[in-house]
Amino acid sequence: MATKKSQKIIDGAIFQSIMNQTIMFLLLLLILSGCDKNDACSISFKEEYEQLETHKLAVYTRITNSKYLLVFESGLGDDHHVWQVKKVAEEAGKKVDVVLYDRAGYGKSTIENQARNLEKLSSELKVIIDKFANDRKVILVGHSLGGLIIRDYAIKNPEKIAALLFVDTSHEDYNQPTQLVEDLIYNSFNSSFGADFGGTREARELIESLAYVSLLPHLPNVPVVVLTSMKQDEANNSSDETNHKTRQDWLNAHGQLKNGVSDFTHIQTTKSGHYIMKEEPNLVIDNISFLLSKLP
């Protein structure tokens, strides 16, 4: 596993906060926030690869043939380790089968030359689910940009969905980057990790992806939990300032996910920032258990 100095997990809050005079400081700080040898990040998952037409995805599984399959989707700049820093995936794996994977250009996954927009990301999530679900319904957990990905998949494949957990998800009512903002995010990733890093390629499609998701219909009517960070920390405050929004706007945007959903739980926290799974891992773990308790 990489040390802090070589860690390639960029904080997905960069997707929201822009990109003012503090950007390089935030990038450095948040790059260093990933796993190191002192963190509880040991992998107890089977590593394998899913070969697509043009590239391959690294997949990490713990399969015991439970009734449902739990699939984690990371945010912009993060590989699958973000769910293991505080053993969220490991704890969830005690109750249900788990799949983690790295999107193209992250970790050991390779990348192709096509645009890495939301439709593309969602289509590759479908490949992973089709491979490992074995006709089971899935519980999807998505953080930040990952929340948009699981949302698109769920809407397109409602028959596959058992439940959804959004962890401080991005939302088009709040995240509305200008071309200047997108360029700054793209250039920051590009200068730090290169043109073929997953976060770099995804950042180039942010405006298009958010425009696309704004046209999506409601979520399928399954149990949904949304976790929203209301903490007044540097990253959230910078995000609000950049987007000309407030924490209340962030909360309200997340509340829009309730439309069409009869079993909806919205939890706000002031104890953790954008990375709820790192600062309050039990909040994520407990709500995975909560969703499981609702299922037949």
Secondary structure by P-SEA (a helix, b strand, c coil): cccccccccccccccccccccaaaaaaaaaaaccccccccccccbbbbbbbcccbbbbbbbbcccccbbbbbbbccccccccccccaaaaaaaacbbbbbbbccccccbbbccccccaaaaaaaaaaaaaaccccbbbbbbbccaaaaaaaaaaaaccccccbbbbccccccccccccaaaaaaaaaaaaaccccccaaaaaaaaaaaaaaaaaacccccccbbbbbbbccccaaaaaaaaaacccaaaaaaaaacccccccbbbbbbbcccccccccccaaaaaaaaaaaaaacc
